[in-house]
């Protein structure tokens, strides 16, 4: 039986999650060359090709997908074992997207710390939904069209994902409310979801639009706060900046929501009182947000 290097497996899991060597290097505090070298050595040890190198990132081969699932499950098992060795409730890992972390979670950290003084909350940011099973004391917040079908997870719907367009209160614009045709004439700030491009195409526009692209919603919203144009994002991500009057709504999508936001946690361990308390707190915060929006 081949002996696997655990660090190399963790590196592979990180690269597989990001599909990008540089992002994995940044997360693990290693150089891109070191990441590449460890992946190549792992491929030699396993005797399979795990990644296909491309100009703008990497993709998993068929064997890479199979090994990613195996490695993720193995690391989750180890995480559970290490947690069981310590005292329950000291640390919870929260998996979520970068913009949800920056715009929804960070403004609430002071409230969280006051509510749960003995819980240490760790966050792990993902560009894609976590594919492995959640371990003990792990929670994930993720968007989707339906509940997580995996049998080892609990899942709870938090909110519909509704899109609104926002800009700085000082940004020169026509009076609110605006029609989409008017909004599309303004400088547009777009994230990796390319929502503006879809709306432009749906409106049948053929003229050149002023589009400034960012790789995440939080950056596009920060650019909107600085007065560089109009950003579009889910209401739950922008609501804190709107309440603080750093952003104002200029357009609300009339389309019915096609996705929802969910929170999930493991069923592997019944006795997770702190996880359940944190899940209830997360759900209550979203319930409070809906109350404020309808007020």
Protein Blocks (a to p, Z undefined) as FASTA:
>chain_A
ZZddfklmmmmmmmmmnopaklmmmmnopafklmmmmmmmmmmmnopafbdcdfkbccdd
fklmmmmmmmmmmmmmmmmmmmmmmcehkaccddddfklmmmmmmmmmmmmmmmmmmbcc
dddddfbdcfbdcdehiacddddfbdcfbfkbccddfbdcdddddddfklccddddddfk
lmmmpccdddfkommmmmmmmnopabdcdddddfbfklmmmmmmnopaccdddfklmmmm
mmnopaccfbdcfbdcfbdcdddddfkbmblmklmmmmmmmmmmmmmmmmmmmZZ
